[in-house]
Amino acid sequence: NKADSAQHVCSRAVVAFLEACKHDGIRFMPCSLQVYESGEITLGDLSEECPFPSVNLIVPVEGAILSQAVQYSRLPWIGGASGGQSSGDALHTDDLMRVDPASCEVVEVDGKPIDPDKLYKILIDSYQLRCNPVFEAYCTEYPNRVPPQDTGQPALPILVKYFCDQVWCLLLTEGGKSHVSLSAGERLFADANQSGSGELTEEELLDVISRRLGGRQASKVLAKQCLSHVDADKNGTVSWKELCHFLKTELRARDSEICRYSEQGSEVGSAHGGSAFTRSEAGSAHGGNAWLGSAASIASSSCASLASLPKECARQNSGLRAWRAAF
């Protein structure tokens, strides 16, 4: 149903941020529901869902401050300033972070009781560091804990990079098992480079995506994004040396996470019979603790972001089929 699909999209987005950013937990952004009846999300949709250029930063935050920030953001829900009204700035959590429904205090992070003195690595939109008074005061007191703006990225490029990784990982699938290896990469390159030029073109990559993943998964935009993701010298083609470097650095570092999910279903993200990826599945390799979303960072309070949860995207299909047009 649409509710389950929305949860699945939300959780896939959480997986993307957890894996791509290597953080302990939470994230802050707007939250409302957008239903995509077609079951497919395009790059244009992603751009609309992530319209703002504010960057995401990983900030160490004490458990007590985390709880206070969440509680403050939800005051309108519990009879605070607006007396039980909706709030565009209310912070939301992932499946292993629990908030007391009465007090709106955080009681569990990563499925464990919150430690008020522990520093949790928090992935947060830089906008929230300014608009939430609790975080604003925290950053003023501990400026050395706030990384420079140029160390972060907006939501959209994080998402695109993550899903390009998934496509490459799927292309390395052999015999129903996806794993990163130089031998698998060499076979993929030979299969794709039909011209024998030693330089993989956008057209050749589009062709191998179509042959290996199916025509519905292939698009020129997808091929262009995936090729650009690996094209280190930006000459418009990918050499074996570039692909080899990519396999050694990007995909191998994520093999246990991204490719494990590819093996669990016929499509990326379709594991567990289409049910949502949970926080425990996504972040266990990173010592993750939680994920949170609010309502006023990457997207407007009425328009969410696929990976940030602002306007959650419900759809009937999952996995690469649902994401393929995102490129």
C-alpha positions in Angstrom: 0.0 0.0 0.0 1.0 3.6 -0.3 1.9 4.0 3.4 4.3 1.0 3.2 5.7 2.4 0.0 6.3 5.7 1.5 8.1 4.1 4.5 10.2 2.1 2.0 11.3 5.2 0.1 12.0 7.0 3.4 14.1 4.1 4.6 16.0 3.8 1.3 16.8 7.5 1.6 18.1 6.9 5.2 20.3 4.1 3.9 21.7 6.4 1.3 22.7 9.1 3.8 24.0 6.6 6.4 26.2 4.8 3.8 27.3 7.8 1.8 28.1 10.1 4.7 29.4 7.5 7.3 27.8 9.2 10.2 26.5 7.8 13.5 23.0 8.9 13.0 20.5 11.6 12.7 19.6 14.1 10.1 17.3 17.2 10.1 14.8 18.2 7.5 11.2 19.0 6.6 8.6 16.2 6.5 5.3 15.9 4.6 4.0 13.3 2.1 4.3 13.4 -1.6 2.8 10.4 -3.5 4.3 9.5 -6.9 1.6 7.3 -8.5 3.8 6.1 -11.3 6.2 4.4 -8.9 9.2 6.0 -10.4 11.3 9.0 -9.3 13.1 11.1 -11.8 16.2 13.2 -11.5 13.9 16.1 -11.9 11.8 14.9 -9.0 14.9 14.6 -6.9 15.9 18.1 -7.8 12.5 19.4 -6.7 12.7 17.4 -3.5 16.2 18.8 -2.7 16.0 22.3 -4.0 18.2 24.1 -1.5 22.0 24.3 -1.7 22.6 24.2 2.1 25.2 21.5 2.9 25.0 18.5 5.2 27.6 18.4 8.0 28.6 15.7 10.4 28.6 17.3 13.9 29.4 15.6 17.2 26.5 16.3 19.5 25.9 15.2 23.1 22.9 13.0 23.9 21.4 15.6 26.2 21.7 18.3 23.6 20.2 16.0 21.0 17.2 15.3 23.1 16.7 19.0 24.0 16.8 19.9 20.3 14.2 17.3 19.3 12.0 18.3 22.2 12.2 22.0 21.4 11.4 21.4 17.8 8.3 19.5 18.8 6.9 22.0 21.3 4.0 22.9 18.9 3.0 19.2 19.0 2.7 19.0 22.7 0.9 22.2 23.5 3.9 24.5 23.3 4.0 27.8 21.5 1.3 26.9 19.0 -0.7 24.6 21.3 -0.6 21.3 19.5 -0.2 22.7 15.9 1.8 21.3 13.1 5.4 22.3 12.8 7.6 22.7 9.8 10.7 22.5 12.0 9.7 19.4 14.0 12.6 16.8 14.0 11.8 13.2 13.0 13.6 10.0 13.7 14.6 6.7 12.2 13.3 3.3 13.2 15.9 2.7 16.0 15.6 6.1 17.6 12.7 6.4 20.0 11.1 9.6 21.3 8.8 9.7 24.3 5.3 10.6 22.8 4.3 12.6 25.8 7.5 14.7 26.6 9.1 14.4 23.1 12.4 13.6 24.7 14.7 11.2 23.0 14.9 8.0 25.0 16.7 5.6 22.7 19.4 6.0 20.0 20.3 3.0 17.8 17.9 0.9 19.9 19.8 1.6 23.1 19.0 4.0 26.0 20.4 7.4 25.2 23.5 8.4 27.0 23.2 12.2 27.8 27.0 12.5 28.0 27.9 10.6 24.8 28.9 12.4 21.7 26.8 11.2 18.7 28.0 11.9 15.2 25.0 13.7 13.7 24.4 14.3 10.0 22.6 17.6 9.9 21.6 20.2 7.4 23.6 23.3 8.2 20.4 25.3 8.1 19.2 23.5 11.2 22.4 24.6 13.1 21.1 28.1 12.7 17.3 27.8 12.9 17.1 25.5 16.0 17.9 27.6 19.1 19.3 24.5 20.9 21.7 23.7 18.1 22.6 27.4 17.6 23.6 27.7 21.3 25.5 24.5 21.1 27.5 25.6 18.1 28.3 28.9 19.7 29.6 27.1 22.8 31.6 24.5 20.9 32.6 26.1 17.6 35.5 23.7 17.2 33.0 20.8 16.8 31.3 22.4 13.8 33.2 21.5 10.6 33.7 24.0 7.8 30.9 24.4 5.3 33.2 23.2 2.5 33.5 19.8 4.1 29.8 19.1 3.5 27.6 18.5 0.5 23.9 19.2 -0.4 21.5 16.4 -0.4 21.2 15.9 -4.2 24.8 15.1 -5.1 25.0 12.8 -2.1 22.0 10.9 -3.4 23.1 10.8 -7.0 26.6 9.6 -6.0 25.1 6.8 -3.8 22.8 5.5 -6.4 25.5 5.6 -9.1 27.5 3.3 -6.8 24.5 1.0 -6.7 24.2 0.8 -10.5 27.9 0.0 -10.9 27.6 -2.6 -8.2 24.6 -4.2 -10.0 26.6 -4.3 -13.2 29.2 -6.4 -11.4 26.6 -9.0 -10.5 27.6 -12.4 -11.8 25.6 -15.6 -11.2 23.2 -13.8 -9.0 25.9 -12.6 -6.6 27.2 -9.0 -6.6 30.6 -8.4 -5.3 33.4 -6.0 -6.1 36.5 -7.5 -7.6 39.0 -6.5 -10.3 38.3 -9.7 -12.2 34.6 -8.9 -12.3 35.4 -5.3 -13.3 37.7 -6.5 -16.1 34.9 -8.8 -17.5 32.4 -5.9 -17.3 34.8 -3.5 -19.1 35.5 -6.0 -21.8 31.8 -6.7 -22.3 30.9 -3.0 -22.3 33.8 -1.7 -24.5 32.5 -3.3 -27.7 34.7 -1.0 -29.9 37.8 -2.3 -28.2 39.1 1.3 -27.9 40.0 1.0 -24.3 37.8 3.9 -23.5 34.2 3.2 -22.3 31.8 5.7 -23.9 28.4 6.9 -22.6 26.7 4.9 -25.5 28.6 1.7 -24.5 27.7 2.1 -20.9 24.0 2.7 -21.8 24.1 -0.5 -23.9 25.6 -2.7 -21.1 23.1 -1.3 -18.6 20.3 -2.2 -20.9 21.7 -5.7 -21.5 22.6 -6.5 -17.9 19.9 -4.7 -16.0 17.1 -4.5 -18.5 15.8 -1.9 -20.9 13.6 -0.2 -18.3 16.6 0.5 -16.2 18.5 2.2 -19.0 18.5 5.9 -19.8 20.9 8.3 -21.3 20.8 10.4 -18.2 21.6 7.4 -16.0 24.5 6.4 -18.2 25.9 9.9 -18.2 25.7 10.2 -14.4 27.3 6.8 -13.8 30.1 7.5 -16.4 30.8 10.9 -14.9 31.0 9.4 -11.5 34.0 7.2 -12.6 35.5 9.6 -15.2 38.4 10.9 -13.1 40.0 13.1 -15.9 36.6 14.3 -17.1 37.3 13.6 -20.8 33.9 12.0 -21.3 35.0 8.4 -21.3 36.1 5.8 -18.8 39.4 3.9 -19.2 40.1 0.6 -17.5 42.6 2.4 -15.2 39.8 4.8 -14.1 37.4 1.9 -13.5 40.1 -0.1 -11.7 40.8 2.9 -9.4 37.1 3.4 -8.8 36.6 -0.3 -7.8 39.6 -0.1 -5.4 38.5 3.1 -3.7 34.8 3.8 -4.0 33.0 0.4 -4.3 35.4 -1.8 -2.3 34.9 0.5 0.6 31.2 0.1 0.4 31.0 -3.5 -0.8 29.7 -4.9 2.5 26.8 -2.4 2.5 25.8 -1.5 -1.0 26.4 -4.9 -2.7 24.9 -6.8 0.2 21.6 -5.1 -0.4 21.9 -5.9 -4.1 22.1 -9.6 -3.3 19.1 -9.6 -1.1 16.5 -9.0 -3.9 16.1 -9.0 -7.6 16.4 -5.3 -7.6 18.3 -2.8 -5.5 16.2 -2.1 -2.4 13.6 -4.9 -3.1 15.0 -7.1 -0.3 12.7 -8.4 2.4 9.8 -8.6 0.0 9.7 -4.9 -0.6 9.7 -3.9 3.0 11.8 -1.0 4.2 15.4 -1.2 4.9 15.8 -0.6 8.6 18.3 1.6 10.4 19.9 -1.5 11.9 20.5 -3.0 8.5 21.9 0.2 7.0 24.1 1.5 9.7 25.4 -1.5 11.7 28.7 -1.4 9.9 29.3 2.2 10.8 28.5 2.1 14.5 25.4 4.1 13.7 23.1 5.4 16.3 20.1 7.1 14.8 18.6 9.1 12.0 16.4 12.2 12.3 14.6 14.5 10.0 13.1 17.9 10.5 11.2 20.3 8.4 13.0 23.3 7.1 16.4 22.5 5.8 16.9 21.0 2.4 13.3 21.4 1.2 10.5 23.7 2.1 8.1 22.6 4.8 5.6 21.5 2.2 8.1 19.8 -0.1 10.3 17.0 1.2 13.5 15.5 -0.1 13.9 11.8 -1.1 16.9 11.4 1.1 16.0 13.9 3.6 12.4 13.0 4.2 10.9 16.3 3.6 8.2 15.3 1.1 8.3 11.5 1.4 7.8 9.7 -1.9 5.3 6.8 -1.9 5.3 4.4 -4.8 4.4 0.9 -5.7 7.7 -0.2 -7.1 11.0 -0.4 -5.3 14.6 -0.8 -6.0 16.4 0.2 -9.2 13.2 0.1 -11.1 11.8 2.8 -8.9 15.1 4.8 -8.8 16.3 4.3 -12.3 14.8 7.5 -13.6 16.4 9.4 -10.8 19.2 9.5 -13.2 
